[in-house]
Amino acid sequence: MKKNLIFFLSNFSKGGAAKSIVNICKNLNKTKYNIYIISLQKNSYKKELSKYCKKIYEINISKTIFSYKHILKNILKNFDKKHTIFISNINYTNILSLFFLKVCFSYKVVITERTPIQELDYYYSIFNYFKKKMIKILMYILYRKADLIICNAKKISNDLFKSYSAKAEYVYPILENKIKKNIRNKKNNPFCVLSVGRYAKEKKLQDIIKAVSLLHDKKIKLILLGSGPQKHYLAKLIKELNINAKLVRFSEKLEKKYLRTSDLYINSSDFEGFPNVVVAAINNSVPVIATKSHGGINEILYKGNGGLLYNQGNILDLSKKILFIKKNYNQIIKKIPKAHNKLDRFLFKNTIIKFEKLIDRIN
């Protein structure tokens, strides 16, 4: 009998977590699994997911905590517990799923952890501080009750096991295809620097803007591809520092376009689990500068062959590394094929097999 896999991601907007789920659903063996998706409000990938899923539920509830009554009463009641696995995503949602579904109603619950536990050490307000402290405590109590924890990087799974004695395994996010032609020559003028991500505090995009401004080089062009609450702040900062930069609204089409034409990719986040776009940059033979963000960044860059690392918030060091890559570009890109060759680890033919084996272990 087929297993029912129910993926729950409260915010199914365009982004890394949602895209990872889409790729998993696309590549899972449909003769073994029935696939269902639950999201709150609109699912941005509904059209694509409809090709691979039995049903997509869009619950008209804005707060995750209030959605479980609806999930239990109107969705899960239609499924046989024995053959159903609920797959939760994001730590706050994971805690709620384990409490309401596993502890209270004995459903099989797999949780997916995409960010390092060190994320909880970063906070941006007093409320955020107490919220993350509470999440840490609840994770310690509840995470070990999960049937399985699937992480998107080896380091994250190791840290969860050490800190919470939780049953954590890692499965890399799926890379759809590997670009064969990976020889890149510097011809562009200006030198194009790209960063992709939500305009949010934890992404620290202002650090990139400030680092570029320190170089006083109008031949450096910065593209920040994304959207979010810090848009006006970032636009104002660009204007004040008078650098050659622009904010561009995110689309997957534009992401592919800029990855083909950019000379450098920067990830400035305080924390990242497994930044898919960094994999995409390596796949396009774009050198990377990234923060030491605790997650899978070292696994992606493969011993420094794909790029350089710097400490979060060290704007001067970031500035120096941008200049170093610009001045030594032809030497830097000679190292990238080593990281590019290791991208096979992330291809779906390898990762989906491991994902299915882990799911099949759950009785």
C-alpha positions in Angstrom: 0.0 0.0 0.0 1.2 3.5 -0.8 2.4 5.8 1.9 0.7 9.2 2.2 3.2 12.0 2.5 1.7 15.3 3.7 4.1 18.3 3.4 3.2 21.3 5.6 4.9 24.7 4.9 2.9 27.5 6.3 4.3 30.2 4.0 4.6 28.7 0.6 5.8 31.8 -1.2 8.7 31.8 -3.7 11.9 30.9 -1.9 14.4 28.2 -0.9 12.2 26.1 1.5 9.2 26.0 -0.9 11.4 25.2 -3.9 13.1 22.4 -2.1 9.7 20.8 -1.4 8.7 21.3 -5.0 11.9 19.5 -6.1 11.3 16.6 -3.7 7.7 16.2 -4.8 8.7 16.3 -8.4 11.3 13.5 -8.0 9.6 11.1 -5.5 8.6 7.7 -6.7 4.8 8.1 -7.4 4.3 4.3 -7.3 5.3 4.3 -3.7 3.8 7.6 -2.4 0.7 9.7 -2.5 1.8 13.3 -2.1 -0.2 16.1 -0.5 0.7 19.7 0.3 -0.7 22.0 3.0 0.0 25.8 3.2 -1.6 28.8 4.8 -3.1 31.2 2.3 -1.8 31.2 -1.3 0.6 28.5 -2.5 2.9 30.2 -5.0 3.9 26.9 -6.6 0.3 25.5 -6.8 0.3 25.2 -10.6 3.6 23.3 -10.7 2.9 21.1 -7.7 -0.5 20.0 -9.2 1.5 17.9 -11.7 3.0 15.8 -8.9 0.5 15.9 -5.9 -2.8 14.3 -5.2 -4.1 17.4 -3.6 -3.0 20.9 -2.5 -4.7 22.4 0.5 -4.6 26.2 1.0 -6.0 27.0 4.4 -7.5 30.4 4.9 -5.8 31.0 8.3 -3.0 33.5 8.8 -1.5 32.2 12.1 0.2 28.7 12.1 -0.9 27.9 15.7 -4.6 28.3 14.8 -4.3 26.0 11.7 -3.9 22.7 13.5 -7.6 22.4 14.5 -8.5 22.7 10.8 -5.7 20.3 9.8 -6.9 17.7 12.3 -10.7 18.1 11.7 -10.8 18.7 8.0 -7.7 17.0 6.5 -6.0 14.4 8.6 -9.3 12.7 9.6 -9.4 11.5 5.9 -6.1 9.6 6.3 -5.1 6.3 7.8 -2.6 7.0 10.6 -0.7 3.8 9.8 0.1 4.8 6.2 0.5 8.6 6.7 3.5 10.7 7.5 3.2 14.3 8.2 6.3 16.3 7.1 6.6 19.6 8.9 9.0 22.5 8.0 10.6 25.4 9.9 11.4 25.1 13.7 8.4 27.1 15.1 6.0 25.0 12.9 7.9 21.8 13.8 7.4 22.4 17.5 3.6 22.9 17.0 3.4 19.9 14.7 5.1 17.7 17.2 2.9 18.8 20.1 -0.5 18.9 18.4 0.0 15.9 16.0 2.6 13.6 17.6 2.1 14.1 21.4 -1.6 14.7 21.4 -2.8 12.4 18.5 0.1 10.0 17.8 0.5 10.8 14.1 3.8 10.0 12.5 5.7 13.3 12.2 8.9 14.0 10.3 10.3 17.4 10.8 12.6 19.2 8.4 15.2 21.6 9.7 16.7 24.0 7.2 18.5 26.4 9.4 21.3 25.9 11.9 20.4 25.9 15.6 22.8 28.9 15.9 20.0 30.9 14.2 18.4 31.1 17.6 21.4 33.0 19.0 20.6 36.0 16.7 17.7 38.3 17.6 16.6 41.8 16.4 14.3 42.9 19.2 13.4 42.0 22.8 10.4 40.1 21.7 12.5 38.2 19.1 15.0 37.4 21.9 12.4 35.8 24.2 10.6 34.0 21.3 13.9 32.4 20.3 14.7 31.4 23.9 11.3 29.7 24.2 11.8 27.9 20.9 15.2 26.6 22.1 13.6 25.2 25.2 10.7 23.6 23.3 13.0 22.2 20.7 15.0 20.5 23.5 11.7 18.9 24.9 10.0 18.0 21.7 12.5 17.4 18.9 13.5 14.0 20.3 9.9 12.9 20.0 10.0 13.2 16.2 9.9 10.0 14.1 12.8 11.5 12.1 14.5 14.9 11.6 15.7 15.6 8.1 18.3 18.4 7.8 19.6 19.9 4.6 23.3 19.9 5.7 25.5 17.5 7.5 26.6 20.1 10.1 23.0 20.9 11.0 22.2 17.2 11.6 25.4 16.8 13.7 24.6 19.9 15.8 21.0 18.7 16.5 22.2 15.3 17.5 24.8 16.7 19.9 22.5 19.4 21.4 19.2 17.6 21.6 20.0 13.9 21.2 17.6 13.9 18.3 17.4 11.4 15.5 18.7 13.7 12.8 19.8 12.7 9.3 20.9 15.0 6.4 19.6 15.0 2.9 21.0 17.7 0.6 18.5 19.9 -1.3 18.0 18.7 -4.9 19.9 20.3 -7.7 17.8 19.8 -10.9 20.7 19.7 -13.3 24.4 20.4 -13.5 25.6 22.9 -16.1 28.2 21.2 -18.2 29.9 24.2 -19.6 31.7 25.8 -16.6 34.5 27.7 -18.2 34.2 31.4 -17.4 36.3 34.4 -18.6 36.2 37.9 -17.2 34.9 40.2 -20.0 32.3 42.2 -18.2 32.8 45.8 -17.5 31.5 46.8 -14.9 32.3 44.1 -12.5 28.9 42.7 -11.6 28.2 41.6 -8.0 25.0 39.7 -7.2 23.1 38.8 -4.1 19.7 37.1 -4.0 17.4 37.0 -1.0 14.6 38.5 1.0 15.2 42.1 2.1 15.1 41.3 5.8 17.3 42.0 8.8 18.9 38.6 9.0 20.1 38.8 5.4 22.4 41.8 6.3 22.3 43.1 2.7 23.3 46.5 4.1 26.7 45.0 4.8 27.3 44.4 1.1 26.2 47.9 0.2 28.6 49.4 2.8 31.5 47.1 1.7 31.1 48.1 -1.9 31.0 51.8 -0.9 34.4 51.4 0.9 36.0 50.6 -2.4 35.0 53.8 -4.2 34.9 52.0 -7.5 32.1 52.9 -9.9 33.1 50.0 -12.1 31.5 47.7 -9.5 27.8 47.2 -10.1 25.7 45.6 -7.3 22.4 43.8 -8.0 20.2 42.9 -5.0 17.5 40.6 -6.2 14.6 40.1 -3.8 11.8 41.7 -2.0 10.8 42.4 1.6 10.4 44.8 4.5 13.8 46.5 4.2 13.4 47.6 0.6 13.1 51.3 1.4 15.9 51.2 4.0 18.3 49.6 1.4 17.2 52.0 -1.4 17.9 55.0 0.9 21.3 53.5 1.9 22.3 53.0 -1.7 21.4 56.7 -2.5 23.3 58.0 0.6 26.4 56.1 -0.2 26.2 56.9 -3.9 27.2 53.5 -5.2 26.3 51.8 -8.5 23.6 49.5 -7.2 20.0 48.7 -7.7 17.2 46.6 -6.1 15.4 44.2 -8.5 12.2 42.4 -7.6 12.8 38.6 -7.5 11.8 36.2 -10.1 13.2 32.8 -11.0 13.8 33.9 -14.5 15.8 37.0 -13.4 17.8 34.8 -10.9 18.9 32.6 -13.8 19.7 35.6 -16.0 21.8 37.4 -13.4 23.7 34.2 -12.4 24.7 33.8 -16.0 26.1 37.3 -16.3 27.4 38.1 -12.8 31.1 38.0 -11.8 30.7 37.5 -8.0 28.0 36.2 -5.7 27.8 37.3 -2.1 25.8 35.7 0.7 25.9 38.1 3.7 23.3 36.4 6.0 23.7 36.0 9.8 22.5 32.4 9.4 21.8 30.0 6.5 21.0 26.3 6.4 21.8 25.3 2.9 21.7 28.4 0.6 20.5 26.9 -2.7 21.4 30.0 -4.6 25.1 29.5 -3.6 24.9 26.1 -5.2 23.4 27.7 -8.3 26.3 30.2 -8.3 28.9 27.5 -8.3 26.9 25.6 -10.9 27.2 28.8 -13.1 30.9 29.1 -12.2 30.4 32.3 -10.3 32.9 32.8 -7.4 31.2 33.2 -4.0 31.9 35.2 -0.9 29.8 34.0 2.1 29.5 34.4 5.8 30.5 31.6 8.2 26.9 30.9 8.7 27.0 27.6 10.6 25.0 25.6 8.1 26.1 23.8 4.9 28.2 26.6 3.4 31.5 24.8 3.9 30.0 21.7 2.3 28.9 23.7 -0.7 32.2 25.6 -1.2 34.1 22.3 -0.8 37.3 23.3 1.1 37.3 26.8 -0.1 37.4 25.9 -3.8 34.2 27.7 -4.6 34.9 31.0 -2.8 35.9 32.8 0.4 34.3 33.1 3.9 34.2 36.0 6.3 32.7 36.6 9.8 29.2 38.0 9.9 29.2 41.8 10.2 32.9 42.3 9.3 32.3 44.8 6.5 36.0 45.7 6.1 37.0 42.1 5.6 34.1 41.7 3.1 35.3 44.8 1.2 38.9 43.4 1.0 37.6 40.1 -0.3 35.6 41.7 -3.0 38.6 43.7 -4.1 40.8 40.5 -3.9 38.5 38.6 -6.2 38.2 41.5 -8.6 42.0 41.9 -8.9 42.7 38.1 -9.1 39.7 37.0 -11.0 41.4 34.7 -13.5 43.2 32.9 -10.7 40.0 32.5 -8.6 37.9 31.0 -11.4 40.5 28.3 -12.0 39.6 26.9 -8.6 35.9 26.7 -9.2 35.9 23.5 -11.3 36.9 21.6 -8.2 33.8 22.8 -6.4 31.7 22.4 -9.5 32.7 18.8 -9.9 31.5 18.0 -6.4 28.0 19.2 -7.2 27.0 15.6 -8.0 26.3 15.2 -4.3 23.3 17.5 -4.7 21.8 16.0 -7.8 18.3 14.5 -7.4 19.4 11.0 -8.5 21.6 10.9 -5.4 19.6 12.9 -2.8 16.1 11.6 -3.6 17.3 8.0 -3.1 18.5 8.8 0.4 15.3 10.7 1.2 13.1 7.7 0.2 15.2 5.3 2.3 14.8 7.4 5.4 11.0 7.7 4.9 10.7 4.0 4.3 12.4 3.3 7.6 9.4 4.8 9.5 6.9 2.1 10.4 
